[in-house]
Amino acid sequence: MVAGSTIENSYSKEVPLEHRKKFAQFFTPRPVAELMAKWLLGNPKLESVLEPAFGLGIFSRILLAEKKGLKIKGFEIDNLIFGKAEEAFSTADNVALYLEDYMYNDWEHRYDGIICNPPYFKFHDYDNKNVLSEMERRLKCKLNGFCNLYALFLLKSVYQLKPGGRCAYVVPSEFMNSDYGKLVKSYLIQSGTLRHIIVFDFEENVFEDALTTASIILCANDGTSGRLRFTNIRSVAELSLVYELIEGKSVVNGACSRSYSFSEIDSAVKWKRYYQVQNGNGFRDLVPFSTYARVVRGIATGANSYFTFNLSKARDHGISEKYLLPCICRAADVQGHFFTEGDFEWLKEEGKNVFLLNAVDAEDKHVLNYLKKGETEEIHKKFLTASRHPWYALEKRPPAPIWVSVFNRSGLRFIRNEAGIRNLTTFHCIYLQENLFSNITVDLLFAYLLTDTARLIFEDNCREYGNGLQKFEPNDLNKGKLLDIGKLPHNARAEMLSLYHSYSEQKDRQFVEKIDNLLLEHFAC
């Protein structure tokens, strides 16, 4: 066998990134693989091992170096990497490799140890319908149709553990904080096998060329009621701090670690609360954001290059502004916290795409010709357009008074839409629940949203990706918390509005800082 990790390095240099991404081939760093192997080796009866996504076999190399007599079975679907693995393990009679899809094979076998870095595929990138059907039939449980493939790999492996068997997976932490992950977490809790989840700080990008967070899931089918421990570490280098926990010791110096009984774990909530400090805990009178406003995504066209226009494109096709709706198409086109009519006019004159085709009921020959052009290009057969009637009808989304960024690295960005125009999915839309609260105005809500306090509390409910990237889906914000500004005394609300208007005129951040101080005075614990 080839020793060390040189085989992975050579493969990465020889094989194009495009091919590796197609098969989700992101190799496990050796320190991570060693910790996972250590968990399996802690099973004194370890004899049979399964690698469901074999790759080039880094886990098997580490395991065999410690225990030569192990019987290992591996599955792989890529011919290229399979050939490399066969060559690397050509002298290992106790390693059996299969060029087959793990999800449809080997259900009848059980193992003392299962170890895996599964493929990261979203629901639309694999045979979602058939795989889910197979999983639900075997596991006797319901799963969300948006499940990522890596989560399904994990559930199947838990199912295949022998009594006393152990499982170690390295996966994105996404499933712990996403809607589709609720049913995955529920199954894992009900299985009674979860023992330890090690979460890498979201600024640590563990896998090269992959923008994702990472966590190590350790399971044991040992029948103990036990507890589930979460450990949050900042880097791969800190893995040495959790070796003591793998060995069953109760104290880890330097790592942020918390232990919970299974009865304390709620599969319906984001599990961030179990391994990260919650900013909202420092405040009283928190309510769901949906109490005062609702968040929905921006307009999804299904074919932005076709439906968006600038003045030049409109002239080329003879389409007048009568059939075009003003719209923000790119987040980069909005600077600062206020977007005005003047800003829109500047973007228009600069040749930016700031219009959406509004062709429903149009009889203009130029518009009709453009629609025919779209059908020639099969725009009407795309995923979203094919479900609309007519296919070129836009989603009905009135201009939102406030926009909020979807992705960010420096905290949520809220924009006051003073121009009163629409937006694509580059921003989410925020609409005030105007009929419910007479003492809350758009300006008052926006004054609150400008503050560091608001952004910090929202971060408790964000989704985290590699390199510090955060994402908020509409429901993450709707279910997120805000201070109950409706409880502020009348004079405090009036002061907030006065400070906000000063900020909108002068753009001096000191006015927002004063709003922050006012909120801390009334709501800090």
Disulfide bonds with the S-S distance in Angstrom:
none
